[in-house]
Amino acid sequence: MSSPHARAVREIFDEGEVRDVLRETFYLADAPLMPLAAAPASPERKRRRAPKPKADHYEIICISMYNEDLARLDEKVATLKGAGHRRITRSALIRWALDQVDLAKVPKGI
């Protein structure tokens, strides 16, 4: 048995006008938020947005770090934020640190 809230929501969305506006404005016709079996998808409703061009100035990567190292990184970010670096992030601090590395001083075997 459904709750009164669920019944009220279903009654609102059962109105054809509201359903059509939501379907055409917010939801894709082939992936609705709730089942809408009443009207078959017309060709006009199959329109999709053009995909955004992929950024070529950065990539999202995944790296593994020990919990202790992440805690140290987060401490440093918090300290910098407290010192007025409002936009500092983990990524920004790592990028800055890369510029500071003296390759001649990096020990072998790390």
N, C-alpha and C positions, 0 to 999 in steps of 0.2 A: 504494500500500500504506500503511495507516495505522500510526501508531506504537503501541508497546505501551501508552503512556499513554492515547492516544485510544481504543484498544480497551477498556481497563479502565474508562474513564469511560462508554463506551457500554454496557458490560455492567451497570454499576451502574444507569444510567438506564433500561435495558430492563426492569427489574423493575417490574411494574405498580403495586405499592403506592407505591414511591418516586416514580414518575412522576406518579401521581394526587395525592399529597401536594404535590409541587412545583407541579403545574399549578394546583391549587386554592388554594395558599397564596401562591406567589410570582409566577407568570406568568399572563398573560391567556390564556384558552383560544384566542383567535384570533390571538395573537402569541407563540407559545412560543419559548423560547430555542433549542431544537433541534427538528427535525421530529418530531412525535408523531402518526403516521398511524394508530395502532392503534385509538383510540376516537374516534368523532365527538363534537363538542362538544354537550353536553346543555344545555337551557335553564337549569338551575341553574348551569352553569359560565359562562354569559354575563353574570353579575352584574358590574357595574362600580361602582367607588366614585363617589359623587356628586362633581362637580367642586368644588374649593375656591372659595369666593367670592373675587372679584378685589379686591385691596386698593384702597381709594379714597383713601388718604392719601399715596400716592406713585405715580410712574410711572417705568418704566425707559425711558431715552432713549439715543440714540446721538449723540455729537458728535464732530467731527473736531478734532484738535489736532496741532500740529507736534511732531515727536519731541523737539526742544529744550525745548518748553514742558512736555511730559510728563516729561522728565528733571528739569526744575526743580521741578515739582510733586512728583515722587517724592522728590527731595532734601529738600524742605520737610517732607513726611510723615515721612521717616526721621529728620530732625532733631527733630521734635516727639515721635516715638516714643521717641527717645533721651533726651528731656527729661522723660519720664514720662507722656506722653499715649498710653497703651496702646491705646486704641480709635480713634485717629485714622485716617481713610481719605482717599483722594482726594476722595470725595464730600463727606465731612464738612468738609474744608478748603475746598472750593469753596463749600459752603453758607455757611460762616462768612465767607468773603471777600465773598460777595454782600451780606451785611449791612453790610460796611464801606465799600461804594462810595458816594462822594458824587457823585450824578448831575450836580451843577452843575460838577464838575471834570473830567468825561469829555470829552476832546477830540473835535471833530467829525471824521468821516472814518475812525474806527477800525473 
